[in-house]
Amino acid sequence: MGLTSALFGGKLRIALVALVLVAAGVGGAYAAGVIGAPSVDRVDNRFAGVNETATVIETDLYVSNPNPLSANLSGLEVDYGVEMNGIRMATGEKDGVSVGQGTSAVPLRTTLENERIPQWWVSHIQNGEHTDLAVNATVTSETLGRTFEAPEITRSIDTDLLSAFNSTETREINAESPVVSNPVLYVNETKAEWGESTDERTALELTFVVHNPKPYPVAVSELGYDISMNDVDVGEGTTNSEYVISPRSTETIEATTHIENDRLDDWWVTHLERDQTTDLRIDFYANLDAGGTTLRVPLDPLTYEKTFETDIFGNKAASGGNETADETATATETTATETAAETATTTSTATATETSTDTATAAPTTTTTTATTTSSDGETTTTDDGLL
């Protein structure tokens, strides 16, 4: 009897809905409470390929239809957007979507133009190496005359690119010249912090505490640098100030270096191709005037290397992030599946994992100087419990 009632009840409800649709139209049936409103349960995202100009993001919107009949009366329109620090990075839409009874995955493919990466980078640095990612999705039914918004998905992305540069380890600077004995200088301390960021350049403010062990002055007439990210040259140049370090004394040298933001879209391609991993490297050299001799000295002990990773959609382990956009038929993308089952209402925070490598030599032991160390201290599946 229970089974018969269930079957009969289900058929009766379907028949009732059908009668109301005919008699009053779908809009009237919705207003009467006979037809339930669809909703977006969750949104899953992943990177699906990258080329020199664009990045594909694949998305699955899980739309729930509570009705016993298909909700595809006049079609649904789905809109989707990804923002990073309030900057719209990707937008997608799909018309004529058919949703059956229960929950259906609606696939979308959106394109992020790589030229937007420099603008995001500036916001990330100005925000203390922090990014707030937001994903918004809406479903519109012309038949019901309503728009249904999914819960906003948010995620935090944090990096720490410079802190490992802060060191009080003493390092020898050797000229490797027959006219000047080694070491020609000691670097007792290094510091780094972000300077002014503009649309064109990102400044790094560097500080070196340098000791001269010689009985004569040593002049640093030029300090040069080269910055690369995944072997992409993103900045190079020289400082303009000249420092003269008196005999057996210590001097603080300050230098401003720059990352050229228009090169960051090239870096972004390598970052995704390497599964969201980047090797940052800063090399230095100096022109020194010591004992009447001018020397160009590579500052290998000061070479700074930092490896950092991001997991932008929180599903890096499940998605293929190293494919190129040209490998698909229509847009830059890859196909990867993900089994994430979190709901879109969750807000999560993910911190980029990083490792740093210090190539500096060990602190020297010497009895011939008075050196002192100064210490001052796309259509994809992503659990939107994890985005950027």
C-alpha positions as CSV (number, residue, x, y, z in Angstrom):
1,M,0.0,0.0,0.0
2,G,2.8,2.4,0.9
3,L,4.5,1.7,-2.5
4,T,1.3,2.2,-4.4
5,S,0.7,5.5,-2.6
6,A,4.2,6.7,-3.4
7,L,3.9,5.8,-7.1
8,F,0.4,7.2,-7.3
9,G,1.3,10.3,-5.4
10,G,4.3,10.9,-7.7
11,K,2.2,10.5,-10.8
12,L,-0.5,12.7,-9.4
13,R,2.0,15.5,-8.7
14,I,3.4,15.3,-12.2
15,A,-0.1,15.4,-13.6
16,L,-1.0,18.3,-11.4
17,V,2.1,20.2,-12.5
18,A,1.3,19.5,-16.1
19,L,-2.3,20.8,-15.6
20,V,-1.1,23.9,-13.9
21,L,1.4,24.6,-16.7
22,V,-1.4,24.3,-19.3
23,A,-4.0,26.3,-17.3
24,A,-1.8,29.1,-15.9
25,G,1.5,29.0,-17.6
26,V,4.8,28.3,-16.0
27,G,5.1,31.8,-14.5
28,G,1.7,31.4,-12.8
29,A,2.6,27.9,-11.6
30,Y,5.8,29.3,-10.0
31,A,3.9,32.1,-8.4
32,A,1.4,29.6,-7.1
33,G,4.2,27.6,-5.5
34,V,3.6,24.5,-7.7
35,I,7.0,24.8,-9.5
36,G,10.1,25.2,-7.3
37,A,12.9,27.5,-8.2
38,P,16.2,26.1,-9.4
39,S,19.3,26.8,-7.4
40,V,23.1,26.6,-7.8
41,D,24.6,24.1,-5.3
42,R,28.3,24.6,-6.1
43,V,30.8,25.8,-8.7
44,D,33.9,23.8,-9.6
45,N,36.8,25.4,-11.6
46,R,40.1,24.4,-13.0
47,F,42.8,25.7,-15.4
48,A,42.4,24.0,-18.7
49,G,45.4,25.3,-20.8
50,V,47.4,28.3,-21.6
51,N,49.1,29.9,-24.5
52,E,51.0,33.2,-25.1
53,T,47.8,35.3,-24.9
54,A,45.1,33.5,-23.1
55,T,44.3,31.1,-20.3
56,V,41.3,28.8,-20.3
57,I,39.2,28.2,-17.2
58,E,36.8,25.3,-17.3
59,T,33.8,25.5,-14.9
60,D,31.0,23.2,-13.8
61,L,28.0,24.8,-12.2
62,Y,25.9,22.3,-10.4
63,V,22.2,23.4,-10.8
64,S,19.5,21.7,-8.8
65,N,16.0,21.4,-10.2
66,P,13.5,20.4,-7.4
67,N,10.7,19.8,-9.9
68,P,9.5,16.4,-11.2
69,L,9.6,17.8,-14.8
70,S,12.4,19.3,-16.8
71,A,13.0,23.0,-16.1
72,N,13.9,23.5,-19.7
73,L,10.8,25.4,-20.7
74,S,12.3,28.3,-22.5
75,G,15.9,27.6,-21.5
76,L,18.1,28.9,-18.7
77,E,20.9,31.5,-19.0
78,V,24.0,31.0,-16.9
79,D,26.5,33.8,-16.2
80,Y,29.8,33.4,-14.4
81,G,32.7,35.6,-13.4
82,V,36.1,35.3,-11.7
83,E,37.6,38.3,-9.8
84,M,41.0,38.7,-8.1
85,N,41.3,41.7,-5.8
86,G,38.2,43.1,-7.4
87,I,39.7,42.9,-10.9
88,R,37.4,41.0,-13.3
89,M,39.7,38.3,-14.8
90,A,37.3,36.1,-16.7
91,T,33.6,36.2,-17.7
92,G,31.5,33.5,-19.2
93,E,27.8,32.9,-20.2
94,K,25.7,30.1,-21.7
95,D,22.2,30.3,-23.1
96,G,19.6,27.7,-23.7
97,V,20.7,25.5,-20.9
98,S,18.5,22.4,-20.2
99,V,18.3,21.1,-16.7
100,G,16.6,17.9,-15.8
101,Q,15.2,16.7,-12.5
102,G,17.7,16.6,-9.7
103,T,21.2,18.1,-9.9
104,S,22.9,18.7,-13.3
105,A,26.4,19.9,-14.1
106,V,26.4,22.8,-16.5
107,P,29.8,23.1,-18.2
108,L,31.2,26.5,-19.1
109,R,34.5,27.6,-20.7
110,T,35.8,31.0,-20.0
111,T,39.0,32.8,-21.2
112,L,41.3,34.9,-19.0
113,E,43.3,37.3,-21.1
114,N,46.9,37.1,-20.0
115,E,47.3,40.8,-20.5
116,R,45.3,41.3,-17.2
117,I,48.0,39.5,-15.2
118,P,50.2,42.6,-14.7
119,Q,47.2,44.6,-13.3
120,W,46.5,41.7,-10.9
121,W,50.2,41.4,-9.9
122,V,50.3,45.1,-8.9
123,S,47.2,44.7,-6.7
124,H,48.7,41.5,-5.2
125,I,51.9,43.4,-4.2
126,Q,50.1,46.5,-3.0
127,N,47.9,44.3,-0.9
128,G,50.8,42.8,1.0
129,E,51.2,39.8,-1.4
130,H,47.6,38.9,-0.7
131,T,44.8,38.2,-3.2
132,D,41.1,37.8,-2.5
133,L,39.5,35.5,-5.2
134,A,35.8,35.6,-5.8
135,V,33.6,33.5,-8.1
136,N,30.1,34.6,-8.8
137,A,27.5,32.7,-10.8
138,T,23.8,33.4,-11.6
139,V,21.1,31.4,-13.4
140,T,18.3,33.3,-15.1
141,S,15.0,31.7,-16.2
142,E,13.0,33.8,-18.6
143,T,10.0,31.4,-18.1
144,L,10.0,32.0,-14.4
145,G,11.1,35.6,-14.7
146,R,13.7,35.2,-12.0
147,T,17.4,35.2,-11.5
148,F,18.9,32.9,-9.0
149,E,22.4,33.6,-7.6
150,A,24.8,31.1,-6.3
151,P,26.5,31.7,-3.0
152,E,29.7,33.7,-3.6
153,I,32.8,31.6,-3.5
154,T,35.8,33.2,-2.0
155,R,39.4,32.2,-1.5
156,S,42.6,33.9,-0.2
157,I,46.0,33.6,-1.8
158,D,49.1,34.7,0.0
159,T,52.8,34.6,-1.0
160,D,56.0,35.6,0.7
161,L,58.6,36.2,-1.9
162,L,61.1,38.4,-0.1
163,S,61.4,37.5,3.6
164,A,64.1,34.9,3.0
165,F,66.3,37.7,1.6
166,N,66.4,39.2,5.1
167,S,69.6,37.7,6.6
168,T,72.3,38.5,9.0
169,E,74.7,35.9,7.7
170,T,78.1,37.3,6.8
171,R,79.2,36.6,3.2
172,E,82.6,37.1,1.6
173,I,82.9,39.1,-1.7
174,N,85.9,37.9,-3.6
175,A,87.4,39.9,-6.5
176,E,89.4,37.0,-7.8
177,S,92.0,39.5,-9.0
178,P,95.8,39.3,-8.8
179,V,96.0,42.9,-7.7
180,V,93.5,42.7,-4.8
181,S,93.5,40.0,-2.2
182,N,90.3,38.1,-1.2
183,P,88.0,39.0,0.4
184,V,87.6,42.5,-0.9
185,L,84.4,43.1,1.1
186,Y,82.1,41.4,3.6
187,V,78.3,41.6,3.4
188,N,77.1,41.3,6.9
189,E,73.4,41.8,6.4
190,T,70.8,42.0,3.6
191,K,67.2,43.2,3.6
192,A,64.4,43.5,1.0
193,E,60.9,45.0,0.9
194,W,58.5,46.0,-1.8
195,G,58.7,49.6,-2.9
196,E,56.3,51.6,-5.1
197,S,54.3,49.7,-7.6
198,T,52.9,51.4,-10.7
199,D,51.2,50.1,-13.8
200,E,54.6,49.8,-15.4
201,R,57.0,48.7,-12.7
202,T,57.2,47.0,-9.3
203,A,60.0,48.3,-7.1
204,L,62.1,46.2,-4.7
205,E,64.0,48.1,-2.1
206,L,67.2,46.3,-1.1
207,T,69.6,47.1,1.7
208,F,73.1,45.7,2.1
209,V,75.3,46.3,5.2
210,V,78.9,46.0,3.8
211,H,82.2,46.0,5.6
212,N,85.5,46.9,4.1
213,P,88.4,44.9,5.7
214,K,91.1,46.7,3.6
215,P,93.5,49.5,4.8
216,Y,92.3,51.6,1.9
217,P,88.8,52.8,0.8
218,V,86.7,50.7,-1.6
219,A,84.2,52.4,-3.8
220,V,81.1,50.7,-5.1
221,S,80.5,52.7,-8.3
222,E,77.7,50.6,-9.7
223,L,75.5,47.8,-8.5
224,G,73.8,45.8,-11.2
225,Y,71.0,43.2,-11.0
226,D,69.0,40.8,-13.1
227,I,65.7,39.3,-12.0
228,S,64.1,36.2,-13.6
229,M,61.1,34.1,-12.9
230,N,61.2,30.6,-14.4
231,D,64.0,31.9,-16.6
232,V,61.8,34.7,-18.0
233,D,63.8,37.9,-17.7
234,V,61.5,40.3,-15.8
235,G,63.9,43.0,-14.7
236,E,67.5,44.2,-15.0
237,G,69.4,47.4,-14.4
238,T,71.9,49.3,-12.3
239,T,71.8,51.6,-9.3
240,N,72.9,55.2,-9.8
241,S,74.4,56.0,-6.4
242,E,78.1,55.6,-5.6
243,Y,79.2,54.5,-2.1
244,V,82.7,54.8,-0.7
245,I,83.5,52.5,2.2
246,S,86.3,53.8,4.3
247,P,89.1,51.5,5.4
248,R,88.1,48.9,8.0
249,S,84.6,50.4,8.3
250,T,81.0,49.5,7.6
251,E,78.6,51.2,5.2
252,T,74.9,50.6,4.4
253,I,74.2,50.5,0.7
254,E,70.6,50.9,-0.5
255,A,69.5,50.0,-4.0
256,T,66.2,50.1,-5.8
257,T,65.5,47.3,-8.4
258,H,62.5,46.9,-10.6
259,I,60.3,44.2,-12.1
260,E,58.9,45.3,-15.5
261,N,55.2,44.5,-15.3
262,D,54.7,44.1,-19.0
263,R,56.8,40.9,-18.9
264,L,54.6,39.2,-16.3
265,D,52.2,37.8,-18.8
266,D,55.1,35.8,-20.2
267,W,55.9,34.6,-16.7
268,W,52.3,33.6,-16.1
269,V,52.4,31.1,-19.0
270,T,55.4,29.4,-17.5
271,H,53.8,29.4,-14.0
272,L,50.9,27.4,-15.2
273,E,52.9,25.2,-17.5
274,R,55.0,24.2,-14.4
275,D,51.9,23.3,-12.4
276,Q,51.7,26.8,-10.7
277,T,55.3,26.7,-9.6
278,T,57.9,29.5,-10.1
279,D,61.6,29.9,-9.4
280,L,62.4,33.5,-8.6
281,R,66.1,34.4,-9.0
282,I,68.0,37.7,-8.5
283,D,71.6,37.9,-9.5
284,F,73.9,40.8,-8.6
285,Y,77.2,42.3,-9.7
286,A,79.2,45.4,-8.7
287,N,81.9,47.6,-10.1
288,L,84.4,48.3,-7.4
289,D,87.3,50.8,-7.2
290,A,89.8,49.2,-4.8
291,G,93.5,50.2,-4.4
292,G,93.5,52.2,-7.6
293,T,92.0,49.3,-9.6
294,T,88.5,49.1,-11.1
295,L,87.0,45.6,-10.9
296,R,83.7,44.1,-12.1
297,V,82.8,41.6,-9.4
298,P,80.0,39.1,-9.7
299,L,78.3,39.0,-6.3
300,D,77.5,35.3,-6.4
301,P,77.2,35.0,-2.6
302,L,74.3,37.4,-2.8
303,T,72.3,35.5,-5.4
304,Y,68.8,35.1,-4.2
305,E,66.6,32.1,-5.1
306,K,63.0,31.5,-4.1
307,T,60.6,28.8,-5.2
308,F,57.0,29.5,-4.7
309,E,53.8,27.7,-5.6
310,T,50.1,28.6,-5.9
311,D,47.0,26.5,-5.9
312,I,44.6,29.0,-7.4
313,F,41.5,26.8,-7.5
314,G,42.5,24.6,-4.6
315,N,42.6,21.5,-6.8
316,K,46.1,21.4,-8.3
317,A,46.6,17.8,-7.3
318,A,43.5,16.7,-9.4
319,S,43.9,18.9,-12.5
320,G,46.4,19.0,-15.3
321,G,47.9,22.5,-15.2
322,N,50.7,22.1,-17.7
323,E,48.9,21.7,-21.0
324,T,48.8,24.3,-23.7
325,A,45.8,26.0,-25.0
326,D,46.5,24.9,-28.5
327,E,45.9,21.3,-27.6
328,T,42.1,21.7,-27.8
329,A,39.8,22.2,-30.7
330,T,38.3,25.6,-29.9
331,A,40.1,27.4,-27.1
332,T,43.2,27.1,-25.0
333,E,42.3,24.3,-22.6
334,T,42.8,20.9,-21.1
335,T,40.4,18.3,-19.8
336,A,40.8,17.2,-16.3
337,T,38.3,15.7,-13.9
338,E,38.0,16.4,-10.2
339,T,36.0,14.7,-7.5
340,A,35.7,17.5,-5.1
341,A,32.4,17.5,-3.3
342,E,32.5,20.6,-1.2
343,T,29.6,23.0,-1.4
344,A,29.9,26.5,-2.8
345,T,28.9,28.1,0.5
346,T,32.2,27.4,2.1
347,T,34.9,30.1,2.3
348,S,38.4,28.8,2.5
349,T,41.9,30.2,2.9
350,A,44.9,28.7,1.1
351,T,48.5,29.9,1.6
352,A,50.9,29.3,-1.2
353,T,53.6,26.9,-0.2
354,E,57.1,28.0,-0.7
355,T,60.7,27.0,-0.4
356,S,63.7,29.2,-0.4
357,T,67.3,28.4,-1.3
358,D,70.1,30.6,0.0
359,T,73.3,30.3,-2.0
360,A,75.3,32.4,0.3
361,T,78.6,31.1,1.6
362,A,79.2,30.5,5.3
363,A,80.2,33.3,7.6
364,P,84.0,33.9,7.4
365,T,86.5,33.5,10.2
366,T,89.3,36.0,10.0
367,T,91.9,37.5,12.3
368,T,93.2,40.2,9.9
369,T,90.1,42.5,10.0
370,T,87.8,44.1,12.5
371,A,84.7,43.2,10.6
372,T,81.6,43.4,12.7
373,T,78.2,41.9,12.0
374,T,75.5,44.5,12.4
375,S,72.2,42.9,13.3
376,S,68.9,44.8,12.9
377,D,66.4,43.0,12.8
378,G,37.8,27.3,-19.3
379,E,35.1,24.5,-18.3
380,T,36.5,22.7,-15.4
381,T,35.9,21.1,-12.1
382,T,37.2,22.8,-9.0
383,T,35.9,22.7,-5.5
384,D,35.2,26.2,-4.8
385,D,36.2,25.5,-1.3
386,G,39.5,26.1,-3.0
387,L,40.0,28.8,-5.7
388,L,43.1,30.8,-6.4
